Amino acid sequence: METYFYIFIFLYIQIMQSCFANCEILASNAFNLFKKGDYLLIDVRPKAQFNQISIPKSINLPLYSLKVTSFIKNKKMILINEGFDNSNLIKVCQQLNKKGQNIKVVVGGLNRWSQISQNFVGNKNLIKQWVFLEPRKFYYALYNPNNLLVAFSEIKKITQLIKQNNKIKQIFIYDYQGEFENKMMTNLHSQSNLPLFYLKGGEIAFNHYQQTHLTLLNKLKYPSQLLQCRN
């Protein structure tokens, strides 16, 4: 009897781990599932951003409401945001999948989706905001160990770096002034299967933000460990 108990526990753990691992989905796979009508596409960005530009037939809902919104209960859903940080989406996905729902989170979010399809409603000039990150967003993305930070001058080494670490999911690129050559960017996007993000304003803007941000935190006397969880 005890043997069956341990077998049950082992299988339960395997199922839970599989459930968590299945939260993330590549944008290409998510695109196909949504196109077939198999899943609802839930855009969790603020309503003002969604109204400016969105994917046709996607639904705008705040992340917290997914646990209480009745009309989507028991629906298969794909969650999407800007893409540079999906940690909160993963947490909700894990919680709801444990309850028996079928939810996925797009790796790279709208950034990666826009590399697959340019079919958007609204101001398409805003697509670049998912590719070029302000220093504040770039700063907090650096704490994710699955993100690769690389200088634009070293982009030829990206393939080698990815091979060295197969856990890399997103690439964050920077240079001194934030001046990236469009031709090189186009080639890089065509060669990479991973979401690519660029630091807007370069190291100059980033260093200014970092100095200002740390000075403010010191004045407010925030513990240093809060730097990793504030957004």
PLY file of the C-alpha trace (Angstrom):
ply
format ascii 1.0
element vertex 231
property float x
property float y
property float z
element edge 230
property int vertex1
property int vertex2
end_header
0.00 0.00 0.00
2.85 2.33 0.90
4.44 1.68 -2.50
1.28 2.83 -4.28
1.26 5.97 -2.18
4.79 6.92 -3.26
3.94 6.14 -6.88
0.94 8.44 -6.62
3.06 11.24 -5.12
5.69 10.81 -7.83
3.10 10.97 -10.63
1.41 13.97 -9.03
4.70 15.88 -8.88
5.47 15.01 -12.50
2.04 16.25 -13.60
2.42 19.51 -11.68
5.88 20.13 -13.11
4.57 19.43 -16.59
1.69 21.84 -15.99
4.08 24.61 -14.98
6.43 23.94 -17.86
3.52 24.07 -20.29
2.64 27.64 -19.35
5.00 29.19 -21.87
4.36 28.90 -25.59
6.29 30.18 -28.59
4.64 33.06 -30.41
4.51 31.08 -33.66
2.58 28.25 -31.97
0.32 30.71 -30.16
-0.40 32.48 -33.45
-1.49 29.21 -35.08
-3.71 28.15 -32.16
-5.40 31.55 -32.07
-5.83 31.59 -35.85
-7.58 28.21 -35.68
-9.93 29.55 -33.02
-8.81 27.00 -30.44
-7.87 29.63 -27.81
-8.97 33.06 -26.66
-6.19 35.65 -26.84
-6.15 37.76 -23.68
-4.16 41.00 -23.81
-3.45 42.05 -20.21
-1.97 45.48 -20.96
-3.65 48.63 -19.58
-6.79 49.57 -21.50
-5.29 52.82 -22.81
-2.41 50.93 -24.45
-4.77 48.28 -25.84
-6.98 50.96 -27.41
-3.96 52.45 -29.20
-2.92 49.20 -30.87
-3.99 45.58 -30.50
-4.31 42.22 -32.22
-7.68 41.82 -34.00
-10.19 39.73 -32.01
-8.01 39.77 -28.89
-9.70 40.54 -25.57
-8.42 43.14 -23.14
-8.64 42.06 -19.51
-6.51 43.02 -16.52
-4.49 40.11 -15.20
-6.13 40.09 -11.76
-9.60 39.67 -13.30
-8.84 36.32 -14.91
-9.60 34.56 -11.64
-13.07 36.09 -11.29
-14.35 36.80 -14.82
-17.14 34.29 -15.38
-17.44 34.29 -19.20
-13.87 33.03 -19.66
-14.06 30.35 -17.01
-13.05 26.95 -18.40
-12.01 28.59 -21.69
-8.63 27.85 -23.23
-6.64 31.07 -23.15
-3.38 32.54 -24.37
-2.07 35.46 -22.32
0.03 38.20 -23.90
1.64 41.48 -22.86
4.49 43.66 -24.19
6.86 40.74 -23.73
9.90 41.95 -21.83
8.61 40.57 -18.52
5.96 37.82 -18.27
6.68 36.69 -14.69
3.30 37.82 -13.37
1.51 36.13 -16.26
3.34 32.88 -15.50
2.26 33.03 -11.85
-1.42 33.42 -12.79
-1.09 30.74 -15.45
0.33 28.28 -12.94
-2.39 29.05 -10.39
-5.23 28.58 -12.87
-3.74 25.53 -14.56
-3.51 23.86 -11.15
-7.29 24.31 -10.99
-7.74 22.50 -14.29
-7.75 25.36 -16.79
-5.75 25.41 -20.01
-3.71 28.61 -20.21
-0.57 29.55 -22.11
1.73 32.58 -21.96
3.42 33.93 -25.11
7.21 34.01 -24.78
8.32 37.45 -25.92
4.74 38.74 -25.97
3.77 41.34 -28.54
7.42 41.88 -29.38
7.77 38.39 -30.82
4.20 38.29 -32.18
4.92 41.39 -34.28
7.80 39.51 -35.95
5.31 36.88 -37.14
2.37 39.06 -38.11
1.87 42.77 -38.79
-1.90 42.42 -38.56
-2.79 44.94 -35.86
-5.65 47.34 -35.23
-4.62 50.90 -34.41
-1.41 52.89 -34.72
1.21 50.50 -36.12
3.95 53.03 -35.45
3.66 51.98 -31.82
4.98 48.50 -32.60
8.50 49.83 -32.02
7.65 50.40 -28.34
7.69 46.61 -27.90
11.18 46.44 -29.41
12.92 49.49 -27.93
12.77 49.53 -24.15
13.15 52.57 -21.96
15.93 52.28 -19.34
13.41 51.59 -16.56
12.05 48.47 -18.27
15.48 47.39 -19.42
16.81 47.75 -15.88
14.37 45.32 -14.27
14.61 42.81 -17.10
18.28 42.32 -16.23
17.39 40.42 -13.06
15.91 37.53 -15.02
18.62 34.84 -15.40
16.94 33.61 -18.61
17.58 36.92 -20.35
20.80 37.39 -22.32
22.42 40.83 -22.22
24.76 41.54 -25.14
26.44 44.59 -26.67
25.36 45.42 -30.22
29.00 45.22 -31.30
29.06 41.59 -30.12
25.85 40.37 -31.77
27.78 37.96 -33.98
28.45 35.94 -30.83
24.75 35.55 -29.95
24.41 32.13 -31.56
27.42 30.85 -29.64
26.16 32.31 -26.36
22.75 30.70 -26.81
24.36 27.32 -27.42
26.27 27.72 -24.16
23.05 28.35 -22.24
19.91 26.66 -23.60
17.78 28.33 -20.91
18.01 31.72 -22.61
14.56 32.90 -23.67
15.04 36.56 -24.58
17.89 38.74 -25.80
18.50 42.31 -24.61
20.84 44.38 -26.79
22.53 47.67 -25.97
25.14 50.07 -27.29
26.59 53.35 -26.12
24.15 55.82 -27.68
21.24 53.60 -28.70
21.95 54.00 -32.40
21.22 50.66 -34.03
21.60 50.03 -37.75
18.26 49.02 -39.29
19.87 46.61 -41.76
21.70 44.73 -39.02
18.56 44.66 -36.88
16.55 43.20 -39.76
19.14 40.48 -40.35
19.31 39.68 -36.66
15.52 39.36 -36.36
15.38 37.08 -39.39
18.04 34.80 -37.93
16.85 34.63 -34.33
13.94 32.59 -32.99
14.13 34.47 -29.70
12.54 37.83 -28.82
14.97 40.74 -29.25
14.84 43.93 -27.20
16.97 47.06 -27.64
17.91 49.66 -25.04
16.42 52.99 -26.02
18.93 55.79 -25.56
21.81 53.39 -25.04
24.22 53.23 -22.12
24.09 57.00 -21.70
20.37 56.96 -20.92
20.67 53.79 -18.85
23.47 55.17 -16.65
21.50 58.36 -16.09
18.41 56.40 -15.09
20.41 54.10 -12.83
22.08 56.98 -10.98
18.78 58.83 -10.55
16.92 55.69 -9.51
19.49 54.58 -6.94
19.72 58.10 -5.51
15.94 58.15 -5.08
15.90 54.71 -3.44
18.63 55.76 -1.04
16.69 58.89 -0.08
13.59 56.80 0.57
15.74 54.27 2.43
14.48 51.25 0.50
16.36 48.04 1.26
18.65 47.10 -1.62
16.83 43.79 -2.18
13.73 45.71 -3.26
15.58 46.62 -6.44
14.80 43.14 -7.68
11.07 43.23 -7.17
9.94 46.81 -7.78
8.41 47.59 -11.14
0 1
1 2
2 3
3 4
4 5
5 6
6 7
7 8
8 9
9 10
10 11
11 12
12 13
13 14
14 15
15 16
16 17
17 18
18 19
19 20
20 21
21 22
22 23
23 24
24 25
25 26
26 27
27 28
28 29
29 30
30 31
31 32
32 33
33 34
34 35
35 36
36 37
37 38
38 39
39 40
40 41
41 42
42 43
43 44
44 45
45 46
46 47
47 48
48 49
49 50
50 51
51 52
52 53
53 54
54 55
55 56
56 57
57 58
58 59
59 60
60 61
61 62
62 63
63 64
64 65
65 66
66 67
67 68
68 69
69 70
70 71
71 72
72 73
73 74
74 75
75 76
76 77
77 78
78 79
79 80
80 81
81 82
82 83
83 84
84 85
85 86
86 87
87 88
88 89
89 90
90 91
91 92
92 93
93 94
94 95
95 96
96 97
97 98
98 99
99 100
100 101
101 102
102 103
103 104
104 105
105 106
106 107
107 108
108 109
109 110
110 111
111 112
112 113
113 114
114 115
115 116
116 117
117 118
118 119
119 120
120 121
121 122
122 123
123 124
124 125
125 126
126 127
127 128
128 129
129 130
130 131
131 132
132 133
133 134
134 135
135 136
136 137
137 138
138 139
139 140
140 141
141 142
142 143
143 144
144 145
145 146
146 147
147 148
148 149
149 150
150 151
151 152
152 153
153 154
154 155
155 156
156 157
157 158
158 159
159 160
160 161
161 162
162 163
163 164
164 165
165 166
166 167
167 168
168 169
169 170
170 171
171 172
172 173
173 174
174 175
175 176
176 177
177 178
178 179
179 180
180 181
181 182
182 183
183 184
184 185
185 186
186 187
187 188
188 189
189 190
190 191
191 192
192 193
193 194
194 195
195 196
196 197
197 198
198 199
199 200
200 201
201 202
202 203
203 204
204 205
205 206
206 207
207 208
208 209
209 210
210 211
211 212
212 213
213 214
214 215
215 216
216 217
217 218
218 219
219 220
220 221
221 222
222 223
223 224
224 225
225 226
226 227
227 228
228 229
229 230
